[in-house]
Amino acid sequence: MGVVFWGFIWWGMFDEGFRMDGEVGVGDGGVWWFVGGRVGGGLRLYVVMWGWVWCVGCLGWYVLVVYGLRMGLFLLWFVVGKVLGVVVLRGLSVGVGEGD
C-alpha cells in the first residue's frame, strides 16, 4: 500500500510540471519520467524515484508484516489461552461440583 500511495504522490507531483529542462511542459512530466523518456536525466530520476518508493513501501510492509504477525500471534495465543482457561476452569468447577 505504501508503494502505491507514494507512487501516486510522486506521479502527481511530476505530472504537474516539475521541470528538469525547458522541454517539459505542464502535465507532461510524470508519464515521461516514469518511463525514463525524453527528459534529460529522466532514467536516473526514474531509478532514484522508484528506489525511494520501494524503500518506503517495503519498510512499511516490513513493519506491518513483522509486527503485525507478532501481534497476531500474541493475540492468537491470548485467545487460545482464554479459551483453554475457560474450558479448564469450567471443567474443574463442574468436576468439583459433581464430586461434592
C-alpha positions as CSV (number, residue, x, y, z in Angstrom):
1,M,0.0,0.0,0.0
2,G,2.9,2.3,0.8
3,V,4.3,1.8,-2.7
4,V,1.0,2.7,-4.4
5,F,0.5,5.7,-2.1
6,W,3.9,7.2,-2.6
7,G,3.9,6.3,-6.3
8,F,0.8,8.3,-6.9
9,I,2.1,11.2,-4.9
10,W,5.3,11.4,-7.0
11,W,3.4,10.8,-10.2
12,G,1.1,13.7,-9.4
13,M,4.0,16.0,-8.5
14,F,5.9,15.3,-11.7
15,D,2.8,15.4,-13.8
16,E,2.1,18.9,-12.6
17,G,5.1,20.2,-14.5
18,F,8.1,19.6,-12.3
19,R,10.9,20.6,-14.7
20,M,14.4,19.4,-15.3
21,D,14.8,21.4,-18.5
22,G,12.8,23.6,-20.8
23,E,11.3,20.7,-22.8
24,V,8.9,19.5,-20.1
25,G,5.5,21.1,-20.1
26,V,2.7,21.0,-17.6
27,G,1.1,17.6,-17.5
28,D,4.0,16.2,-19.4
29,G,6.4,15.3,-16.7
30,G,5.0,12.3,-14.9
31,V,4.5,9.9,-17.7
32,W,7.8,10.7,-19.4
33,W,9.8,10.5,-16.2
34,F,8.1,7.3,-15.2
35,V,9.3,5.6,-18.4
36,G,12.6,7.4,-18.5
37,G,11.7,9.3,-21.6
38,R,12.9,12.4,-23.3
39,V,13.7,14.5,-20.2
40,G,17.4,14.9,-19.6
41,G,18.4,12.6,-16.7
42,G,15.0,11.0,-16.8
43,L,16.2,7.5,-16.5
44,R,18.4,8.4,-13.5
45,L,15.5,10.1,-11.9
46,Y,13.3,7.1,-12.6
47,V,15.7,4.8,-10.8
48,V,16.1,7.2,-7.8
49,M,12.4,7.8,-7.5
50,W,11.5,4.1,-7.6
51,G,14.3,3.4,-5.2
52,W,12.7,5.7,-2.7
53,V,9.2,4.4,-3.5
54,W,10.3,0.8,-2.9
55,C,12.3,1.7,0.1
56,V,9.4,3.4,1.8
57,G,6.9,0.8,0.6
58,C,9.0,-2.2,1.7
59,L,9.8,-0.6,5.0
60,G,6.1,-0.1,5.6
61,W,5.3,-3.7,4.6
62,Y,8.1,-5.0,6.8
63,V,6.8,-3.2,9.8
64,L,3.3,-4.2,9.0
65,V,4.1,-7.9,8.4
66,V,6.7,-8.4,11.2
67,Y,5.0,-6.5,13.9
68,G,1.5,-7.5,12.6
69,L,2.4,-11.1,12.7
70,R,3.9,-10.8,16.2
71,M,0.9,-9.1,17.5
72,G,-1.3,-11.5,15.6
73,L,0.5,-14.4,17.3
74,F,0.3,-12.8,20.7
75,L,-3.4,-12.2,20.2
76,L,-3.9,-15.8,18.9
77,W,-2.1,-17.2,21.9
78,F,-4.1,-14.9,24.2
79,V,-7.4,-16.1,22.7
80,V,-6.3,-19.7,22.9
81,G,-5.2,-19.2,26.5
82,K,-8.5,-17.6,27.3
83,V,-10.5,-20.4,25.7
84,L,-8.4,-23.1,27.3
85,G,-8.7,-21.3,30.7
86,V,-12.4,-21.1,30.4
87,V,-12.7,-24.7,29.4
88,V,-10.3,-26.0,32.0
89,L,-11.7,-23.8,34.8
90,R,-15.3,-24.8,33.9
91,G,-14.3,-28.4,33.7
92,L,-12.7,-28.2,37.1
93,S,-15.6,-26.4,38.6
94,V,-18.0,-28.9,37.1
95,G,-15.8,-31.8,38.3
96,V,-15.6,-30.3,41.8
97,G,-19.4,-29.6,41.8
98,E,-20.1,-33.2,40.8
99,G,-17.8,-34.7,43.3
100,D,-19.5,-32.9,46.2
